[in-house]
Amino acid sequence: SSGINAEYGNIEVREASMQIAMSLVPEIPPLGAPIEIVNAASMRPLSAESEQSLDHLYDALLRMLPEAKSSLRVTESDTQKLEDGYPRTYWKLAQYFRLLRWAVRGPRQKAAFAPFHVHLFNLFVHIDSMRLELDENKQELVGFWLSVLEGTNNINFVVEDEKKWIRLFDFFVSVKPFERFRHFNNYSLPAFYRILYLCGEASPVFLDRLINHRNLDWAVKYLYHETPDYPLVADVLFTIMMKGADTNSHYRQTRILGMLQHTPHTSDKFVFNSYNILRALDLFLKDFDDIAVFLEGQGLSGVSRALDRIQRETPQEADTYLRIIAFSLKLLLKSVNFFLYAEKLPEDHKHRLISIESRRKWDSKSQTIQAISYYLENFCTHPTFPSECMQILEALSTLERDCLYTALNTLDDFLQERERTSAAPHKVFSPYPIPKEASGEMIVDDQNVDLQYYVFIQKLISLAVQPTQTTELPFVTSVTLLASIETMHSSSNKINTSLFTDVIKVLWDHPVWGNQLRSDRVLGQWVAASLTYGIRFVSSTSHQELLSTILPYVISKGLLSPIHQDSIAGYLSDQINHGLGYLEHIVTTTTDPATFEQNLTAVSTSIKAFQIVYNTPELKALFNSAQYSQTIENLMSIAAIINSAPETSSLFTSELAKTLPPLISEVIEK
């Protein structure tokens, strides 16, 4: 102990003394950075002899604390400056405090420190007031101080005396463009800002004073906003900002404006410091007023630049890469939700005016949509990215038709590519393997992934084909829409069929598209082929109505090929044949009314669809051929089963059962 705290100028003496002291308790591992707090649960148990040695050593070191200040006396040679700091011979207390921190293993050492707290604080004030750069004495003192404050009531010594706050707030930090300074600050400062965080956690008054202090503003600006060079410091400052973000909107909006400030002489923070800026903005955008400040400051353009940069460049850290994407998507999602919210407000409302103006100034919307589409395509199995991308694109498409057309054009190539590569199971389109700890389980059923996309593209198509008062669909968009629907059409087992039917119907009834479909033989054949697909996967009322409206037309124009005709007839025949089997089964085994009604509905729907198609002369001729004679016999069997059911059975009392025999009789008669 004497060797480590003596006035020796020789650093080797102090280092050797520290190593000898540590060798007394070999079970304790070496030290990490000052911010690292040893977890008591992970420590190896000490022998009785080692416990005794550690207690004696720690007690001896603490008793030297009141006199430690005397070791700070220096000679002229000690203070001779080097190019970027001081010679190591000056830091005579570094090993002393490092050994103290090494000896702190749990509550017993932290409790033993309490009587010496005043001496440590006075020494801290003295060292900090010297305003020395790269001060290793202060670095190790603060590291030890944090180790005895974390998880104890020792923090009350600081927070209960406002005079001590002033000294903490005036902590001296020097930032210079030298690697030694960057390394030193990133290694030593996290422990100090962690102490401030603990004080703010223990005292709301301290926290309020801290987050509004000019020196914390300085730290946030130069160690967080303006540089990515201090990641460890930034992480701790972020925890302090998290505390402040929950206090009041003024603090949040001040921080937002600070991050958005940009001059021609400074680099683009959204590009070179994306991670720090985006995660802080995501933290501070808690309500619509915060988002309004973000939009007024043209924050969306910054997010667009960040997305564009990370799409074009290959980052070094996969986890950081994913986090930047995640924060960007969250900010975009908050913004487009704000746009949708503002659209519903009165014309003179502030939020609505901000919404319109910020969308007008967002000159990179198209590039942003392309970037979002890229992430939608390349992270199709990520647990959150696809749904967030689709929500953003859908909201933008709802707000602006130009965005809708851009989204459709961008996604169409992807849909066709997905269809081409869908035979490769569990293929993840990503420049990086996605870490499970960052994104959860990544193996996702490709069919479920595709289903999300096909439902989504159908929503966009539904938006696109709605007539508007001011614009009609340009020809290039019509081609894109048809290609998109054709892609979905070819993936028959992945489509939300009712939405598919609705889209086709809107296309057919559209004042511009309807004429185009009815006058273009190729497009008409495409509709006919789509209907052939649709009848195999849809038995809803809306699809039956669509068949009755469109199918006779395309048949009369000769647009439905014999192959398509036979496909429709064959499918309906199969449905009726299966329906007879269903009916025979439920009559003998089903007693639950709900189950019975569900099965009977399936049979009824098939017969109604059969009736619609059979009313078409060309298809009627198909059913009159010998190969479909069994279908007619099965229809007669269905009618016989219903007519012969006992009056007490649920089959007889069903409304469907009452309407089916007349329908079947009509079909058979024709």
matplotlib code that plots the C-alpha trace (Angstrom):
import matplotlib.pyplot as plt

x = [0.0, 2.8, 4.6, 1.5, 0.7, 4.2, 5.7, 7.8, 8.1, 9.0, 5.9, 7.5, 7.5, 3.8, 2.9, 4.9, 3.3, -0.2, 0.7, 2.1, -1.1, -3.3, -1.3, -2.5, -6.0, -5.4, -9.1, -10.0, -9.7, -8.0, -9.9, -11.8, -12.7, -13.8, -17.4, -17.4, -19.0, -18.2, -21.3, -21.1, -23.1, -20.4, -17.5, -15.6, -15.9, -12.9, -11.1, -11.2, -7.5, -8.2, -11.2, -9.0, -6.2, -8.7, -10.3, -7.0, -5.7, -9.0, -9.1, -5.4, -6.1, -9.2, -7.3, -4.8, -7.5, -7.4, -3.7, -3.8, -3.8, -0.2, 0.8, -0.2, 2.8, 4.8, 8.2, 8.9, 10.0, 6.8, 4.7, 6.7, 4.1, 4.4, 2.8, -0.6, -0.6, 1.5, 4.2, 2.9, 5.3, 2.8, -0.1, 0.9, -2.6, -3.7, -2.5, -3.9, -7.5, -7.2, -6.4, -9.2, -11.7, -10.2, -10.9, -14.6, -16.5, -19.9, -22.0, -19.4, -16.7, -19.3, -20.5, -17.0, -16.4, -19.2, -17.1, -14.5, -16.9, -16.2, -12.4, -12.9, -15.2, -12.7, -9.9, -12.1, -12.7, -9.1, -8.0, -10.7, -9.9, -6.4, -8.0, -5.4, -5.9, -5.7, -5.8, -5.3, -5.6, -9.1, -10.0, -9.2, -10.7, -14.0, -13.9, -13.5, -16.2, -18.7, -18.0, -19.0, -22.0, -23.7, -26.5, -26.1, -27.3, -23.8, -25.4, -27.3, -24.1, -24.0, -27.7, -28.6, -26.2, -26.8, -23.4, -21.8, -23.9, -22.1, -18.7, -20.1, -21.7, -18.4, -16.4, -13.5, -13.3, -10.9, -11.7, -8.9, -8.4, -5.8, -6.2, -4.8, -7.5, -10.2, -9.2, -8.8, -12.2, -14.0, -12.4, -12.8, -15.8, -18.5, -17.9, -18.4, -21.6, -22.9, -22.5, -24.6, -27.2, -27.3, -27.7, -30.6, -32.2, -32.1, -33.3, -35.8, -34.5, -31.0, -32.1, -34.0, -31.0, -28.7, -30.6, -30.8, -27.2, -25.0, -22.1, -24.4, -25.5, -21.8, -21.2, -24.3, -23.3, -19.6, -19.5, -22.9, -24.3, -21.2, -19.2, -19.4, -15.9, -17.1, -19.6, -19.1, -19.7, -22.7, -24.3, -24.2, -25.3, -28.2, -29.4, -29.4, -31.4, -33.9, -34.5, -34.9, -37.2, -39.8, -39.8, -41.2, -41.8, -39.6, -36.5, -37.3, -38.0, -34.8, -32.8, -34.6, -33.7, -30.1, -29.8, -31.3, -29.1, -26.8, -24.5, -22.6, -19.4, -20.3, -20.7, -24.1, -24.8, -27.4, -24.8, -21.6, -23.3, -26.5, -26.8, -26.5, -28.8, -31.5, -31.8, -32.0, -34.7, -36.7, -36.4, -37.6, -40.5, -43.1, -46.1, -47.4, -45.9, -42.5, -43.0, -44.1, -40.8, -39.0, -40.8, -40.4, -36.7, -36.7, -35.9, -37.4, -34.8, -32.1, -33.7, -33.8, -30.1, -29.3, -31.3, -29.8, -26.2, -26.6, -28.3, -25.3, -22.4, -21.5, -21.1, -18.6, -21.0, -24.1, -25.8, -25.4, -26.5, -29.8, -30.3, -29.9, -32.5, -34.8, -34.6, -35.1, -38.2, -39.7, -39.1, -40.7, -43.6, -44.2, -44.1, -46.5, -48.9, -48.6, -49.5, -52.6, -53.6, -53.1, -55.2, -58.3, -57.8, -59.5, -57.7, -56.4, -55.0, -51.3, -50.5, -52.2, -50.3, -47.0, -48.0, -48.6, -45.5, -43.2, -44.4, -43.8, -40.3, -39.5, -37.9, -36.5, -39.8, -39.2, -35.7, -37.0, -39.7, -37.1, -34.9, -37.9, -38.7, -35.1, -35.3, -38.7, -37.1, -33.8, -35.1, -38.2, -37.8, -37.0, -39.7, -40.5, -39.0, -41.6, -44.6, -43.1, -42.1, -45.6, -47.3, -45.1, -45.7, -49.4, -49.7, -47.7, -49.7, -52.9, -51.7, -50.1, -50.8, -47.3, -46.0, -48.4, -47.2, -43.6, -44.2, -46.0, -43.3, -40.6, -42.3, -43.4, -40.0, -39.6, -42.8, -41.8, -38.4, -39.9, -42.1, -39.1, -37.1, -39.9, -38.8, -35.8, -37.1, -36.1, -34.1, -33.1, -32.3, -29.8, -26.3, -25.7, -26.7, -29.2, -28.2, -30.9, -30.3, -31.1, -34.0, -35.5, -36.0, -35.2, -36.5, -39.8, -42.1, -41.6, -45.3, -46.3, -43.7, -45.1, -48.7, -47.8, -46.5, -49.3, -52.0, -50.0, -49.6, -53.3, -54.1, -51.9, -53.6, -57.0, -55.9, -54.6, -57.7, -60.0, -61.3, -60.4, -61.7, -58.4, -56.4, -56.6, -54.2, -51.3, -50.6, -47.3, -49.1, -51.8, -49.1, -47.5, -50.8, -51.5, -48.0, -48.4, -51.8, -50.5, -47.6, -50.1, -52.4, -49.6, -49.0, -52.5, -52.0, -50.8, -53.5, -56.2, -58.9, -61.7, -59.5, -58.4, -62.0, -62.6, -59.7, -60.8, -64.3, -63.0, -60.8, -63.8, -66.1, -63.4, -64.4, -60.9, -59.7, -63.0, -63.0, -59.4, -60.0, -63.1, -61.4, -58.0, -58.1, -54.9, -56.1, -59.5, -57.9, -55.9, -59.1, -60.6, -57.6, -57.7, -61.3, -60.4, -57.9, -60.4, -63.1, -60.8, -60.0, -63.1, -66.6, -67.8, -70.9, -68.8, -67.0, -70.2, -71.5, -68.3, -68.6, -72.2, -71.1, -67.8, -67.8, -70.7, -69.0, -65.6, -67.2, -69.4, -66.3, -64.5, -62.0, -62.4, -60.4, -61.6, -58.9, -60.3, -63.9, -63.0, -61.1, -64.1, -66.6, -64.3, -63.7, -67.4, -68.1, -65.5, -67.0, -70.5, -69.2, -67.3, -70.5, -72.4, -69.8, -70.0, -73.8, -73.9, -71.3, -73.1, -76.5, -75.2, -72.6, -73.2, -75.4, -73.9, -76.0, -73.1, -71.0, -73.9, -74.6, -71.0, -70.8, -74.2, -73.1, -70.1, -72.4, -74.9, -72.2, -70.9, -74.4, -75.0, -71.7, -72.6, -75.9, -74.3, -71.8, -74.4, -76.5, -73.7, -74.4, -70.8, -70.4, -73.8, -72.7, -69.7, -72.0, -74.3, -71.4, -71.2, -68.2, -70.3, -73.3, -72.2, -72.4, -76.1, -76.7, -75.0, -77.1, -80.2, -78.8, -78.3, -81.9, -83.1, -81.2, -82.6, -86.2, -86.1, -84.6, -86.9, -88.8, -87.0, -83.5, -81.5, -81.1, -84.8, -85.1, -82.2, -83.1, -80.5, -82.1, -85.4, -83.9, -81.6, -84.1, -85.9, -82.5, -81.3, -84.6, -84.1, -80.6, -81.5, -84.5, -82.2]
y = [0.0, 2.4, 1.6, 2.3, 5.6, 7.0, 10.0, 7.8, 9.3, 5.9, 4.3, 0.8, 1.0, 1.7, -0.9, -3.5, -2.6, -3.0, -6.4, -7.7, -6.6, -8.3, -11.5, -11.9, -12.7, -14.6, -15.5, -12.0, -11.4, -8.3, -5.0, -3.9, -0.3, 2.1, 1.9, -1.9, -3.0, -6.5, -8.6, -10.1, -13.2, -14.0, -13.8, -16.9, -17.5, -16.6, -18.8, -17.6, -16.6, -14.6, -12.9, -11.9, -10.6, -8.6, -7.0, -6.0, -4.6, -2.7, -1.3, -0.1, 1.6, 3.4, 4.7, 6.2, 8.2, 11.3, 11.7, 10.8, 14.5, 14.8, 12.4, 15.0, 17.2, 17.5, 18.8, 21.0, 17.9, 16.1, 18.7, 19.0, 18.7, 16.2, 16.9, 15.8, 15.5, 14.8, 12.2, 9.1, 9.8, 12.5, 10.2, 9.0, 8.0, 6.0, 2.6, 3.4, 3.9, 1.1, -1.3, 0.1, -0.6, -4.1, -4.8, -3.8, -7.1, -6.4, -4.8, -5.2, -3.1, -0.5, -0.2, 0.1, 3.0, 5.2, 6.9, 7.9, 9.4, 13.0, 12.5, 11.0, 13.8, 16.5, 14.8, 14.6, 18.4, 19.1, 17.0, 18.2, 21.9, 21.4, 21.2, 18.7, 16.9, 13.1, 13.0, 9.4, 10.2, 11.5, 8.6, 5.9, 7.9, 8.2, 4.5, 3.5, 6.1, 4.5, 1.0, 2.1, 4.1, 1.6, -0.2, 1.5, 4.4, 6.0, 8.0, 10.0, 11.7, 13.5, 14.2, 15.5, 18.4, 20.8, 22.4, 19.1, 19.2, 22.4, 20.5, 17.6, 19.9, 21.7, 18.5, 19.3, 17.5, 18.2, 17.1, 17.3, 15.8, 13.3, 9.6, 9.6, 12.0, 10.0, 6.8, 8.4, 10.1, 7.1, 4.9, 7.2, 9.5, 6.8, 6.2, 9.9, 10.3, 7.0, 8.7, 11.6, 9.2, 7.5, 10.9, 11.8, 8.5, 9.1, 12.7, 14.2, 17.7, 16.8, 15.3, 18.5, 20.6, 18.2, 18.0, 21.8, 22.5, 24.0, 21.5, 18.6, 20.4, 20.7, 17.0, 15.9, 18.2, 17.3, 13.7, 12.5, 14.7, 15.8, 12.6, 8.8, 8.6, 8.0, 5.1, 4.2, 7.8, 8.1, 5.0, 6.5, 10.0, 8.3, 6.8, 10.3, 11.6, 8.8, 10.1, 13.6, 12.6, 11.5, 14.8, 17.5, 18.3, 21.4, 19.3, 16.9, 19.6, 21.5, 18.3, 17.6, 21.1, 20.6, 17.5, 19.0, 22.1, 22.0, 24.6, 24.5, 24.1, 21.0, 17.4, 15.8, 14.1, 11.9, 10.4, 10.1, 9.7, 7.9, 5.6, 8.3, 10.8, 8.3, 6.5, 9.9, 11.2, 8.0, 8.5, 12.2, 11.9, 10.9, 13.0, 14.9, 18.2, 16.6, 15.2, 18.6, 20.1, 17.2, 17.8, 21.6, 21.0, 18.9, 15.8, 13.5, 14.6, 13.6, 10.2, 9.7, 10.5, 8.0, 5.3, 6.1, 6.0, 2.7, 1.2, 2.1, 1.5, -1.7, -1.0, -2.8, -3.8, -5.9, -5.2, -1.4, -1.7, -3.3, -0.8, 2.2, 0.7, 0.0, 3.6, 5.0, 3.0, 3.9, 7.6, 7.3, 5.5, 8.1, 10.8, 9.2, 8.5, 12.2, 13.0, 10.8, 12.3, 15.9, 15.1, 14.7, 18.1, 21.4, 23.3, 26.1, 23.7, 24.0, 20.3, 20.1, 23.1, 21.5, 18.3, 19.8, 22.0, 19.2, 16.8, 19.5, 20.1, 16.4, 16.4, 12.8, 11.0, 8.9, 7.9, 7.0, 4.8, 3.0, 2.6, 1.2, -1.1, -2.3, -3.2, -4.8, -7.0, -7.8, -8.4, -10.3, -12.7, -10.0, -10.0, -6.3, -4.7, -5.9, -4.8, -1.4, -0.9, -1.9, 0.5, 3.3, 2.7, 2.2, 5.5, 7.4, 5.8, 6.9, 10.5, 11.0, 9.2, 9.9, 7.9, 5.2, 4.9, 4.9, 2.2, 0.0, 0.4, -0.4, -3.4, -5.0, -6.2, -7.6, -9.5, -11.1, -11.9, -13.5, -15.6, -16.7, -17.7, -19.0, -22.5, -21.8, -22.3, -20.0, -17.7, -14.5, -11.6, -9.7, -8.4, -9.7, -12.7, -11.2, -11.9, -13.7, -11.6, -8.5, -9.7, -12.9, -16.2, -15.7, -18.9, -18.0, -19.9, -18.5, -18.9, -16.8, -14.2, -14.1, -13.9, -10.7, -9.1, -10.2, -8.9, -5.7, -5.2, -5.8, -3.0, -0.7, -1.8, -1.2, 2.3, 2.9, 1.9, 4.2, 7.0, 10.5, 13.9, 15.4, 12.6, 9.4, 6.6, 7.1, 4.3, 3.3, 2.8, 0.7, -1.6, -1.8, -2.7, -5.4, -6.8, -6.8, -8.5, -11.0, -11.8, -12.5, -14.4, -16.8, -17.4, -18.8, -20.3, -17.1, -14.6, -13.1, -14.2, -11.9, -8.9, -10.2, -10.4, -6.8, -5.5, -7.2, -5.8, -2.2, -2.5, -3.7, -0.9, 1.8, 4.5, 4.3, 0.9, -0.8, 0.4, -0.6, -4.1, -4.5, -3.2, -5.0, -8.7, -9.5, -7.8, -9.4, -12.8, -12.0, -11.2, -14.4, -16.4, -14.6, -15.5, -19.1, -18.9, -17.1, -19.7, -22.3, -20.4, -18.3, -19.3, -16.1, -14.2, -11.3, -13.6, -15.2, -11.7, -11.0, -14.2, -13.4, -9.8, -10.4, -14.1, -13.9, -10.8, -12.4, -15.6, -13.7, -11.9, -15.2, -14.3, -17.4, -20.2, -23.8, -24.6, -22.0, -23.1, -26.7, -25.6, -23.8, -26.6, -29.2, -27.4, -26.8, -30.5, -31.5, -29.2, -30.7, -34.3, -33.5, -31.7, -34.9, -36.6, -33.8, -34.0, -37.8, -37.4, -34.6, -36.2, -39.4, -37.9, -34.2, -33.1, -29.7, -27.1, -24.7, -27.4, -28.6, -25.1, -24.5, -27.7, -27.1, -23.6, -25.0, -27.3, -24.5, -22.1, -24.7, -25.3, -21.5, -21.0, -24.0, -22.4, -19.1, -20.9, -23.3, -20.3, -19.6, -21.5, -22.4, -23.9, -25.5, -27.5, -28.8, -30.1, -31.8, -34.0, -37.5, -36.9, -34.7, -37.0, -38.1, -34.4, -34.3, -37.6, -36.2, -33.1, -35.3, -37.3, -34.1, -33.0, -36.5, -36.5, -33.1, -34.0, -37.3, -35.8, -36.2, -33.1, -33.2, -33.0, -29.8, -30.4, -30.1, -26.9, -25.1, -22.2, -23.3, -26.7, -25.2, -23.2, -25.8, -28.4, -25.8, -24.5, -28.0, -28.8, -25.7, -26.6, -30.2, -29.0, -26.8]
z = [0.0, 0.8, -2.4, -4.5, -2.8, -2.2, -3.9, -6.3, -9.7, -11.1, -12.6, -12.4, -8.6, -8.5, -11.1, -9.3, -6.0, -7.6, -9.1, -5.8, -4.0, -6.7, -6.4, -2.8, -4.1, -7.4, -7.7, -8.7, -12.5, -14.1, -14.4, -17.5, -18.5, -15.7, -16.9, -16.4, -13.1, -12.0, -11.5, -8.1, -9.2, -11.8, -9.3, -8.2, -4.4, -2.4, 0.1, 3.8, 3.5, 0.3, 1.9, 4.9, 2.6, 0.5, 3.6, 5.1, 1.7, 1.0, 4.6, 4.3, 1.0, 2.2, 5.3, 3.0, 1.1, 3.4, 2.6, -1.0, -2.0, -1.0, -3.8, -6.3, -5.6, -8.8, -9.9, -13.0, -14.9, -14.1, -15.8, -19.0, -21.8, -24.7, -28.1, -27.1, -23.3, -20.2, -19.5, -17.6, -14.7, -13.5, -12.8, -9.3, -8.1, -11.1, -9.8, -6.3, -7.5, -10.0, -7.2, -5.1, -7.9, -8.3, -4.6, -4.8, -5.0, -3.5, -0.8, 2.0, 0.2, -0.8, 2.7, 4.1, 1.7, 3.1, 5.9, 3.3, 0.8, 1.8, 1.3, -2.1, -3.2, -1.9, -3.8, -7.0, -6.7, -6.2, -9.2, -11.5, -10.6, -12.0, -15.5, -16.8, -20.2, -20.3, -16.5, -15.6, -11.9, -12.4, -14.8, -12.3, -9.4, -11.2, -12.1, -8.5, -7.5, -9.9, -8.5, -5.0, -6.1, -8.3, -6.5, -3.1, -1.0, -1.3, -4.2, -1.6, -0.4, -3.7, -4.5, -1.1, -1.3, -4.2, -3.7, -4.9, -8.0, -9.2, -9.1, -11.0, -13.7, -14.1, -14.8, -17.1, -20.5, -23.3, -26.9, -29.5, -33.0, -31.8, -31.6, -28.0, -26.9, -28.7, -27.1, -23.6, -23.7, -25.0, -22.3, -19.3, -19.8, -19.7, -16.0, -15.2, -17.2, -15.6, -12.2, -13.5, -14.7, -11.3, -9.6, -11.9, -11.3, -7.5, -7.7, -10.1, -9.2, -10.0, -13.3, -14.3, -13.5, -15.4, -18.6, -18.8, -18.0, -20.6, -20.0, -20.7, -23.9, -24.8, -24.2, -26.2, -29.1, -29.3, -28.1, -29.5, -32.3, -34.1, -34.1, -34.1, -32.6, -29.0, -29.1, -25.4, -24.3, -26.7, -25.2, -21.7, -22.8, -24.6, -21.3, -19.8, -22.8, -22.3, -18.8, -20.0, -22.9, -20.4, -18.5, -20.9, -24.5, -24.4, -23.7, -26.5, -29.1, -28.2, -28.7, -32.0, -33.3, -32.2, -34.2, -37.3, -37.3, -40.3, -41.9, -45.2, -43.3, -41.4, -42.6, -42.9, -39.5, -41.1, -43.3, -41.2, -37.8, -38.7, -35.8, -33.1, -34.8, -35.8, -32.5, -30.7, -33.0, -32.6, -28.8, -28.9, -31.4, -28.8, -29.8, -32.8, -31.6, -31.6, -35.1, -36.3, -35.1, -36.8, -40.1, -40.0, -39.7, -42.8, -40.8, -43.4, -46.0, -43.5, -43.0, -46.7, -47.0, -44.3, -46.0, -49.4, -47.9, -46.2, -49.2, -51.4, -49.0, -47.2, -43.5, -41.3, -38.5, -39.4, -36.1, -36.5, -40.1, -39.1, -36.3, -38.6, -40.9, -38.0, -36.7, -40.2, -40.7, -37.4, -38.1, -41.5, -40.0, -37.4, -40.1, -42.5, -39.6, -38.8, -42.4, -42.2, -38.9, -40.2, -43.3, -41.0, -39.3, -40.4, -43.1, -40.9, -38.3, -37.7, -38.0, -41.4, -42.7, -41.5, -43.1, -46.5, -46.4, -45.2, -47.9, -50.5, -49.2, -49.0, -52.4, -52.0, -51.7, -54.8, -53.7, -50.2, -51.7, -53.8, -50.7, -48.7, -51.5, -51.5, -47.8, -48.3, -50.9, -49.2, -45.7, -46.5, -43.5, -40.9, -38.2, -38.4, -41.5, -44.1, -42.2, -41.4, -45.0, -46.2, -43.8, -44.9, -48.6, -48.1, -46.2, -48.8, -51.6, -49.9, -49.5, -53.0, -56.2, -57.5, -54.5, -55.3, -58.9, -57.8, -55.3, -57.9, -60.5, -57.9, -56.4, -59.6, -60.6, -57.1, -57.2, -60.5, -59.1, -56.0, -58.2, -60.2, -57.1, -55.0, -55.5, -53.3, -49.7, -46.9, -49.1, -47.3, -49.6, -47.4, -47.8, -44.2, -42.2, -39.7, -36.1, -34.1, -31.1, -33.1, -35.0, -33.5, -35.2, -38.9, -40.5, -42.0, -44.3, -47.8, -48.6, -45.6, -46.6, -50.2, -48.9, -47.1, -50.3, -52.5, -50.1, -49.9, -53.6, -54.0, -51.6, -53.7, -56.8, -55.2, -54.4, -57.9, -59.8, -57.9, -60.2, -59.1, -60.1, -61.0, -62.7, -64.7, -64.7, -67.1, -69.6, -68.0, -64.7, -66.3, -67.7, -64.3, -62.6, -65.1, -64.8, -61.0, -61.1, -63.6, -61.2, -58.4, -60.8, -61.6, -57.8, -57.4, -54.0, -52.4, -53.2, -51.0, -53.5, -52.4, -52.9, -56.2, -57.3, -56.1, -58.1, -61.3, -60.8, -60.3, -63.3, -65.4, -64.2, -64.4, -67.1, -68.7, -67.9, -68.6, -72.2, -72.6, -71.3, -73.6, -76.7, -76.4, -77.2, -75.3, -72.2, -72.5, -72.8, -69.7, -67.8, -69.0, -67.8, -64.5, -64.1, -64.8, -62.1, -59.8, -60.0, -58.8, -55.6, -54.9, -54.3, -52.8, -53.8, -55.2, -57.5, -58.7, -59.5, -61.3, -63.3, -64.3, -65.4, -67.2, -68.3, -70.8, -72.4, -72.9, -74.2, -76.7, -78.0, -78.4, -75.7, -73.6, -75.2, -75.2, -72.6, -70.3, -70.9, -70.1, -67.0, -65.6, -66.4, -65.1, -61.9, -61.2, -62.0, -59.5, -56.9, -57.3, -57.2, -54.0, -52.7, -52.9, -50.8, -48.3, -48.1, -47.7, -44.9, -42.9, -43.1, -41.4, -39.0, -38.3, -35.4, -34.7, -36.5, -37.1, -38.7, -40.8, -42.1, -43.0, -45.1, -46.7, -47.7, -49.6, -51.5, -52.2, -53.4, -55.9, -57.3, -57.7, -59.5, -61.7, -62.6, -63.6, -65.9, -67.3, -68.4, -70.9, -74.2, -74.9, -71.5, -71.5, -74.5, -72.5, -69.7, -72.2, -73.4, -72.1, -69.8, -67.6, -67.3, -63.8, -62.7, -63.6, -61.8, -58.7, -58.7, -58.8, -55.9, -53.8, -54.4, -53.4, -50.2, -49.2, -50.2, -48.2, -45.0, -41.9, -40.8, -37.4, -38.9, -39.0, -42.8, -43.4, -41.3, -43.0, -45.2, -47.6, -47.8, -48.7, -51.6, -53.1, -54.5, -56.7, -57.9, -58.7, -60.5, -62.7, -63.5, -64.4, -66.5, -68.6]

ax = plt.figure().add_subplot(projection="3d")
ax.plot(x, y, z, "-o")
ax.set_aspect("equal")
plt.show()
